[in-house]
Amino acid sequence: MDLTDARWRTATRSSNNGGNCVEVADNLPGRVLVRDSKDRDGGTLSFTPGAWRAFIGMVGGPEGAD
């Protein structure tokens, strides 16, 4: 998967966790990407927008955000 155009942002709920942060890119068509901010080359999870909304709904975060 080409990640060249991914615009990454740090999840707002991760900001005070002593560096335990995730980054989200939701600007690519049909994909929401998630990676560890401490290990950006360590791997990227890819979700469909629907699966991402379901995940966020289950963990109690704001829909479609972080």
C-alpha positions in Angstrom: 0.0 0.0 0.0 1.4 3.4 -1.0 1.4 5.7 2.1 3.1 8.6 0.4 0.0 10.8 0.6 -1.0 9.8 4.2 -1.4 12.8 6.5 -0.6 11.6 10.0 -1.9 13.2 13.2 -1.3 12.2 16.8 -4.4 11.0 18.5 -5.6 13.6 21.0 -6.2 11.1 23.8 -2.6 9.9 23.5 -0.9 13.2 24.3 -0.4 12.8 28.0 0.7 9.1 28.0 4.4 9.5 28.3 5.1 8.8 24.6 2.6 6.0 24.3 0.9 7.5 21.3 -0.8 6.4 18.1 -1.0 8.3 14.9 -4.0 8.2 12.5 -4.3 9.0 8.8 -7.8 9.2 7.6 -7.4 11.2 4.4 -6.9 8.3 2.0 -10.0 7.0 0.1 -11.5 3.9 1.7 -8.8 3.5 4.4 -8.0 4.7 7.9 -4.4 4.0 8.9 -3.0 3.7 12.4 0.6 3.4 13.6 2.8 3.7 16.7 4.3 7.2 16.9 7.4 5.7 18.6 8.0 3.2 15.8 6.7 4.7 12.6 8.4 2.1 10.4 7.3 -0.8 12.6 4.0 -1.4 10.8 0.7 0.2 10.0 -2.8 -1.1 10.6 -5.3 -0.5 7.9 -9.1 -0.3 8.6 -12.1 0.4 6.4 -13.9 3.6 7.5 -16.8 1.5 8.8 -14.5 -0.8 10.8 -12.7 2.2 12.2 -16.0 3.9 13.3 -17.1 0.6 14.9 -13.8 0.3 16.8 -13.9 4.0 18.0 -17.5 3.4 19.1 -16.5 0.4 21.2 -13.6 2.2 22.9 -15.6 5.3 23.5 -13.8 7.9 21.4 -15.2 10.5 19.1 -16.4 9.0 15.9 -14.0 9.2 13.0 -11.4 11.0 14.9 -9.1 9.6 17.5 
